[in-house]
Amino acid sequence: MSVFQEDLFYSREHTWVRVDGNIATVGISDYAQEQLGDIYSVELPEPDRDVEQDEAFGSIESSKSVAELISPVSGEVISVNEDIEDDTSVINSDPYGSGWLIMVELRDLDELNNLLDAEEYRDYVGEEAGEEE
C-alpha cells in the first residue's frame, strides 16, 4: 500500500515537492514507483537548467514502461541526485528520502497552490485507481 507523506506537496503527475525556504526537492511518489515497478534508469537535467511547472524535465525507465518526469514547480535546477545514477533501486526503496531526483530554486512560491496535500493526493490516487477509500 502506498505511503503518503504529510509534509509534502504532490502533483497529479505523481511527483512530490518538499519545500525549504525557496528550495524545492522533487521526487516521484511512492504510488508512482509502485506503478512503475523496478526502475532501471533515470534521465535528469543538468544543474543550471530551468524547469517549468507541468512540463517534462526528464524521464524514467522501469520494468513496465518509460515515462516522462513532469515538474511540479518552476525554477532553476540547482542540484541533481547523482547517487541514483549508480543505483536507481533507491527510488523504489526510499522515494521520499535518498531517492529524490532534483533540487530546484523556486521562481514562484504561489505555484505550490496548484499542488495537492497528502490527503488530496491520496483521494486523487484512489479515484485514478478506481478505488474508494
C-alpha positions as CSV (number, residue, x, y, z in Angstrom):
1,M,0.0,0.0,0.0
2,S,1.3,3.4,-0.9
3,V,2.7,5.8,1.6
4,F,1.6,9.5,1.5
5,Q,4.0,11.7,3.5
6,E,2.1,14.5,5.2
7,D,4.8,17.2,4.9
8,L,5.0,17.1,1.1
9,F,3.1,18.7,-1.8
10,Y,2.1,16.3,-4.7
11,S,1.3,16.8,-8.3
12,R,-1.3,15.0,-10.4
13,E,1.7,13.6,-12.4
14,H,2.9,11.7,-9.3
15,T,5.8,13.9,-8.3
16,W,6.3,15.3,-4.8
17,V,7.9,18.5,-3.5
18,R,9.5,19.2,-0.2
19,V,10.0,23.0,0.3
20,D,12.7,24.6,2.5
21,G,12.6,28.3,2.0
22,N,12.8,28.9,-1.7
23,I,14.4,25.5,-2.4
24,A,12.2,22.5,-3.6
25,T,13.4,18.9,-3.5
26,V,11.5,16.9,-6.1
27,G,11.0,13.1,-6.5
28,I,8.4,10.6,-7.6
29,S,5.7,9.4,-5.2
30,D,5.6,6.0,-3.5
31,Y,2.5,5.3,-5.6
32,A,4.4,6.2,-8.8
33,Q,7.3,3.9,-8.0
34,E,4.8,1.1,-7.2
35,Q,3.1,1.5,-10.5
36,L,6.4,1.6,-12.4
37,G,7.9,-1.4,-10.9
38,D,11.7,-1.9,-10.8
39,I,13.4,1.3,-12.0
40,Y,16.2,0.7,-14.4
41,S,17.3,4.2,-15.4
42,V,16.6,7.9,-14.9
43,E,17.4,10.8,-17.2
44,L,17.7,14.1,-15.3
45,P,18.5,17.6,-16.4
46,E,21.9,19.3,-15.8
47,P,22.2,21.8,-13.0
48,D,21.6,25.4,-14.0
49,R,18.8,24.3,-16.4
50,D,15.3,25.9,-16.0
51,V,12.3,23.7,-15.4
52,E,8.7,24.7,-15.8
53,Q,5.7,23.6,-13.8
54,D,3.7,20.9,-15.6
55,E,6.5,20.3,-18.2
56,A,8.8,17.4,-18.6
57,F,12.3,17.6,-17.0
58,G,13.5,14.1,-17.6
59,S,12.4,10.5,-18.0
60,I,12.3,7.3,-16.0
61,E,12.6,3.7,-17.4
62,S,11.2,0.8,-15.4
63,S,10.3,-2.8,-15.9
64,K,6.9,-1.7,-17.1
65,S,7.3,1.4,-19.1
66,V,9.2,4.6,-19.9
67,A,7.6,7.7,-18.5
68,E,8.3,11.4,-18.6
69,L,9.0,13.2,-15.3
70,I,6.8,16.2,-15.1
71,S,8.0,19.1,-12.9
72,P,5.6,20.1,-10.1
73,V,7.3,23.6,-9.9
74,S,9.2,26.2,-12.0
75,G,12.7,27.4,-11.3
76,E,16.4,26.6,-11.8
77,V,17.8,23.1,-11.1
78,I,20.5,23.6,-8.5
79,S,21.3,20.0,-7.8
80,V,20.7,16.5,-9.2
81,N,20.8,13.4,-7.1
82,E,23.9,11.7,-8.6
83,D,23.7,8.8,-6.2
84,I,20.7,7.4,-8.1
85,E,22.6,7.3,-11.4
86,D,24.7,4.4,-9.9
87,D,21.8,2.8,-8.0
88,T,18.3,3.5,-9.2
89,S,16.8,1.0,-6.9
90,V,16.9,3.6,-4.1
91,I,14.0,5.3,-5.9
92,N,11.9,2.1,-5.3
93,S,13.1,1.6,-1.7
94,D,13.2,5.2,-0.4
95,P,11.2,7.5,-2.8
96,Y,10.8,10.3,-0.2
97,G,14.3,10.2,1.2
98,S,17.5,9.2,-0.6
99,G,15.5,8.6,-3.8
100,W,14.9,12.3,-4.5
101,L,15.6,13.4,-8.1
102,I,16.4,17.2,-8.3
103,M,16.5,20.3,-6.2
104,V,15.0,23.5,-7.7
105,E,15.3,27.1,-6.7
106,L,11.7,28.2,-6.8
107,R,10.7,31.0,-9.1
108,D,7.1,31.4,-7.8
109,L,6.0,30.1,-4.4
110,D,2.4,30.7,-5.5
111,E,2.7,27.7,-7.8
112,L,2.5,25.5,-4.7
113,N,-1.2,26.4,-4.6
114,N,-1.6,24.3,-7.7
115,L,-0.4,21.1,-5.9
116,L,-2.2,18.7,-3.6
117,D,-1.6,18.0,0.0
118,A,-1.3,14.3,1.2
119,E,-5.0,13.8,1.8
120,E,-6.0,15.3,-1.6
121,Y,-3.3,13.2,-3.3
122,R,-4.5,10.1,-1.5
123,D,-8.0,10.8,-2.8
124,Y,-6.8,11.5,-6.3
125,V,-4.8,8.3,-6.5
126,G,-7.8,6.3,-5.2
127,E,-10.0,7.9,-7.9
128,E,-7.4,7.2,-10.5
129,A,-7.1,3.6,-9.5
130,G,-10.9,3.2,-9.4
131,E,-10.9,2.6,-5.7
132,E,-12.9,4.1,-2.9
133,E,-11.1,4.7,0.4
